[in-house]
Amino acid sequence: MNTTYKETRLSPTLTLRPVRWTDLETVTKLIYDVCEADGDTTVAVTSEELKLEWLTPGFNLETDAYLVETEDGQIVGFEEFNNRHKHATLETDGYVHPKFTGQGIGTTMLRAIEARARKEMVLAEPDVRVSLRSTIDNRDQASHDLHKNEGYQPIRYHWRMEINLEAPPIVPALLQGIELRPFDKDEHARGVLEAQNDAFQGNWGSHVMEFERWSLHKFDRQDFDPSLWLIAWEGNQIAGFSQNRLRMGIGWVGTLGVRPAWRKRGLGEALLLHSFDNFYQRGIKTIGLGVDASNPTGATRLYQKVGMNIASEFLTYEKELRAGRELEEQE
């Protein structure tokens, strides 16, 4: 099957092929092994999380994911493609087993994904700039070299931040007129998504989320716990939110945001510390989150203010596939 891909650099003992559903558990283990070698297993995925990625509307496992396996069937490489936004902002995410680096696996998969991306870009508006993005662990020198050799440029840093609570956090009072109410998925889900789209409008890489895709990743998972979600209300309006869960053995602040009309009043800090307290009362003392290192709303300063530290750093590379008009982030 190697001959299907003209850009292959694999030895005859390795095969590049599309991913099948029967590969789910093995690919999950590969991702964990790579993250373990990078020094941060909290950014790995569970098989359930990977399954939900593969079930995302618009994602086709047969055409949008590749793996490399040995003659004896060991999976040593995996890469997937994602149409992030309007066939113009495209993404890929790849992993090579640490014992099989230097054998052309990463190069072969990245080139296969680029070929897939170039097929996708014909669906984009004709005057729009098209790019392919790939995010790597900043400690992985081989990945840096791979992307630079393939014509990618570094464009954005992201951090995974973490705190280890040694005592209950000091939780501030909420603003006058604002209260936390229990989250009811059936009654509140669409309102929370509307608030999220409003809160992240204009942020780098942020786009209006459609309800079907958002709800799949938020609610169709075994670890969804509505009691961990904190929704701040003022009257009948959602002012802010902290969508939390347990993952990979730690508390995880999945999505935290404050709508523009309620910013600069301490609500984000209050939601964060209430989230910490919620985890602490359940015996969860290690809490993490991911953040754009250049976040324009000051999120990184807030997280450092409450005692969070940078646990891992990631770098997004980008390759321009076609020049053109930049899409507005919220189009």
Sequence and secondary structure as in RCSB ss.txt:
>XXXX:A:sequence
MNTTYKETRLSPTLTLRPVRWTDLETVTKLIYDVCEADGDTTVAVTSEELKLEWLTPGFNLETDAYLVETEDGQI
VGFEEFNNRHKHATLETDGYVHPKFTGQGIGTTMLRAIEARARKEMVLAEPDVRVSLRSTIDNRDQASHDLHKNE
GYQPIRYHWRMEINLEAPPIVPALLQGIELRPFDKDEHARGVLEAQNDAFQGNWGSHVMEFERWSLHKFDRQDFD
PSLWLIAWEGNQIAGFSQNRLRMGIGWVGTLGVRPAWRKRGLGEALLLHSFDNFYQRGIKTIGLGVDASNPTGAT
RLYQKVGMNIASEFLTYEKELRAGRELEEQE
>XXXX:A:secstr
 GGG TT    TTEEEEE  GGGHHHHHHHHHHHHHHHT GGGS  HHHHHHHHTSTT  HHHHEEEEEETT  E
EEEEEEEEEETTTEEEEEEEE GGGTTSSHHHHHHHHHHHHHHHHGGGS TTB EEEEEEEETT HHHHHHHHHT
T EEEEEEEEEEEE SS        TTEEEE   HHHHHHHHHHHHHHHTTT TT     HHHHHHHHHSSTT  
GGG EEEEETTEEEEEEEEEEETTEEEEEEEEE GGG SSSHHHHHHHHHHHHHHHTT  EEEEEEETT TTSHH
HHHHHTT EEEEEEEEEEEEEE  B   TT 
